[in-house]
Amino acid sequence: MSPFEIAEPATIADALALLSGDDPDIRPLAGGSALMLMMKSGVFRPTRLVSLRRLDEFTGIAATPEGGIRIGAMTSLAAIEHSSLVKQRAPVIVEAMRRLANVRVRNQACIGGALAHGDPHLDMPPLLAALGAEVTIVGPEGERKVAVADLYVGYYQTVLAGDELIREVSIPSLAGRHTAYQKCTTRSADDWPALGVAVNLRAGKSGISEARIVVGAVAEIPTQLRNVEMILQGRTLDQALLAQAGEAAAAELSPTSDARGSAAYKRQLVKVYVGRAIAAAMDVVAS
Ligand SMILES: Cc1cc2nc3c(=O)[nH]c(=O)nc-3n(C[C@H](O)[C@H](O)[C@H](O)COP(=O)(O)OP(=O)(O)OC[C@H]3O[C@@H](n4cnc5c(N)ncnc54)[C@H](O)[C@@H]3O)c2cc1C
């Protein structure tokens, strides 16, 4: 590893001043779980890492008056997993955490790093996109808000400039929502996903009135299944609809092959898991 500097600013202004919009060898450091792997393998050789651990504005989990949750970017995944507020207001996140890597990684990795990294094989981006979450980004020009669904533009690429930071993520109220996250791994149970499917539905006596379904790990960025969402609109769930949703999802996506499965295999996974995730959200057993 080549020598590099670690800066530990105590204010956002100092952190932003230490970052660079032009130099890719200067990066923010959160839990370091991804950065260290990239540095050990020689893919990334930093000249400066800007640690965010002393920034008070980047910490904490708080309830919003509208019934949502605000989570500081430097909050560890383990803190989110064990938060009684998250369990009460967004239990789907707690459930997803249990199969995200292992205790060691969840203790280390932070929600800001999990969202900013841009690796298509992560669990939080599709889930938080489906839940309608948004990030608050701070930079030299001030603050802006971006939906998690709009954060990704390509393989390991986000809309974040080199001198911008995710300060927090806000999850809206999920009252009255039916949510689920289904993950398929092809190695160990806690591996990076071969497929992740996140579902967020509003449904009543007259059927499904709103649907948002986002899949991860099949393409370069989390992908919203708009055709499937349209098919579900106004319908009441039964086994035929679950099968139709799975078929439509497989037709809508163009999966890419990777170390966890070929494109054809992933298409088959999508067909099965989209139906399963919708069924899980509605508490129905898929046949
Ligand atoms: C063995 C192993 C298994 C794993 N399995 C899974 C899995 O199954 N599912 C899953 O979802 N994840 C998994 N992870 C975690 C995932 O791969 C990343 O390592 C993790 O999400 C990165 O979080 P971090 O806080 O450590 O980020 P870091 O490594 O510190 O940073 C990652 C990137 O984000 C940038 N960054 C960090 N914070 C900010 C911020 N606030 N604003 C702007 N940019 C920022 C950094 O500059 C860097 O580019 C696994 C990790 C390991 C090591």
The ligand as an ORCA input file, in Angstrom:
! r2SCAN-3c Opt
* xyz 0 1
  C     -16.982     -9.417      3.295
  C     -18.024     -8.350      3.037
  C     -19.317     -8.743      2.700
  C     -20.294     -7.776      2.445
  N     -21.562     -8.168      2.079
  C     -22.510     -7.229      1.829
  C     -23.836     -7.602      1.437
  O     -24.197     -8.770      1.353
  N     -24.718     -6.609      1.189
  C     -24.397     -5.278      1.313
  O     -25.242     -4.432      1.067
  N     -23.152     -4.916      1.695
  C     -22.221     -5.841      1.963
  N     -20.960     -5.460      2.375
  C     -20.694     -4.026      2.621
  C     -20.423     -3.282      1.342
  O     -19.780     -4.072      0.385
  C     -19.554     -2.034      1.595
  O     -18.295     -2.486      2.109
  C     -20.163     -1.069      2.591
  O     -21.492     -0.789      2.278
  C     -19.376      0.244      2.580
  O     -19.687      0.996      3.725
  P     -18.532      1.769      4.507
  O     -19.190      2.645      5.523
  O     -17.531      0.812      5.046
  O     -17.935      2.663      3.334
  P     -16.429      3.030      2.970
  O     -15.661      1.821      2.600
  O     -15.849      3.914      4.012
  O     -16.727      3.920      1.672
  C     -17.311      3.367      0.519
  C     -17.422      4.464     -0.550
  O     -18.379      5.445     -0.176
  C     -17.775      6.748     -0.070
  N     -18.446      7.380      1.082
  C     -18.573      6.870      2.321
  N     -19.361      7.655      3.079
  C     -19.725      8.709      2.291
  C     -20.546      9.845      2.504
  N     -21.170     10.077      3.680
  N     -20.702     10.710      1.478
  C     -20.102     10.480      0.276
  N     -19.319      9.413      0.024
  C     -19.133      8.539      1.021
  C     -16.289      6.469      0.120
  O     -15.504      7.553     -0.328
  C     -16.120      5.240     -0.762
  O     -16.039      5.617     -2.115
  C     -19.965     -6.402      2.586
  C     -18.664     -6.014      2.916
  C     -17.701     -6.972      3.141
  C     -16.295     -6.519      3.501
*
